[in-house]
Amino acid sequence: MPRHVAIIMDGNGRWAVERGKPRSYGHQAGVDAVRRITAECTRLGVKFLTLYTFSTENWNRPADEVSALMGLVLSSLEDEIFMKNNVRFRVIGDITRLPQSVQEKLRETEEHTAGNDAMTMVVALSYSARWEITKAVNDIIEERKNGLLPADEPVTEDIINAHMETRFMPDPDLLIRTGGELRVSNYLLWQIAYSELYFTDRYWPDFSEEDLQEAILSYQNRQRRFGKTEDQVEREGELK
C-alpha cells in the first residue's frame, strides 16, 4: 500500500460543460469526489493524501470562477469527514494570497483536526512547485545571512527538504492525474522525482473508489528501483 498518494484533480470544468452546466457546478461535484476518495484512502490505510486544489496559475482564471472556488474551499472545510474518518488536515501553498476568511478557516481546521492520526489530508492551495522551490532557496539565503545556517557549508538535499512546504511528510509514492492530460502541471516537482505516475481519462467528479483501487493496484504491480537494477532490487527483497 502506498504510504503517500498525491492527486491532480483535473476535469471538473470539462465535466460540467459536457453536461451543459457552469464550470462551478463541476467544482462542486469535485468536492463530493474528495469526500469519497478521502474516506477510501483512510479505509485502505494510506497515511498521506495530497490534493492539488488550486495552483498559483489558477489565479489567472475568470474572477467569477476563482470566487466560486474560494467559496467551495470554505464549504468543504465545514465537512465533518475529517472528524468522522479521524483525518488530520494540513495546507501547503501561498495562502497569503487567499481571502482572509479562507485563511482563517484553513488555520481553524488545521487546529481542530491536529489530534487526528488515521491519515493526513493535505490541500495544495495557491501552490506551484516552482514557487515552492524559489521560496525554499530564498529562505535558505536569508537564514545564511542571519547566521541560522553556516555560510561556508554546501546546500544539501536534506537542507532543501527541510525548507519545502512538504517537510512534514514523505515524498509521494504514487501520483494520480485524472482528466486525460499527460503532464504534472507544476505540482510537487521536487518530491515526485521517484514517484510512480498514473494517468486516467476519468474526470475527477467521476473518479470512484474503484478507480482509486485500480490506480493502487497498478502501483503495486510495479517495481520501484530508485536507480538500481532489477536484479539488485530482487536480491535486496530476498534478504529482507
C-alpha positions, 0 to 999 in steps of 0.5 A: 500500500502506498504510504503517500498518494498525491492527486491532480484533480483535473476535469471538473470544468470539462465535466460540467460543460459536457453536461451543459452546466457552469464550470462551478457546478463541476467544482462542486461535484469535485468536492463530493469526489474528495469526500469519497476518495478521502474516506477510501484512502483512510479505509485502505490505510494510506497515511498521506493524501495530497490534493492539488486544489488550486495552483498559483496559475489558477489565479489567472482564471475568470474572477467569477470562477476563482470566487466560486472556488474560494467559496467551495474551499470554505464549504468543504472545510465545514465537512465533518469527514475529517472528524468522522474518518479521524483525518488530520488536515494540513495546507501547503501553498501561498495562502497569503494570497487567499481571502482572509476568511479562507485563511482563517478557516484553513488555520481553524481546521488545521487546529481542530483536526491536529489530534487526528492520526488515521491519515493526513489530508493535505490541500495544495492551495495557491501552490506551484512547485516552482514557487515552492522551490524559489521560496525554499532557496530564498529562505535558505539565503536569508537564514545564511545571512542571519547566521541560522545556517553556516555560510561556508557549508554546501546546500544539501538535499536534506537542507532543501527538504527541510525548507519545502512546504512538504517537510512534514511528510514523505515524498509521494509514492504514487501520483494520480492525474485524472482528466486525460492530460499527460503532464504534472502541471507544476505540482510537487516537482521536487518530491515526485522525482521517484514517484510512480505516475498514473494517468486516467481519462476519468474526470475527477467528479467521476473518479470512484473508489474503484478507480482509486483501487485500480490506480493502487493496484497498478502501483503495486504491480510495479517495481520501484528501483530508485536507480538500481537494477532489477536484479539488485532490487530482487536480491535486496527483497530476498534478504529482507 
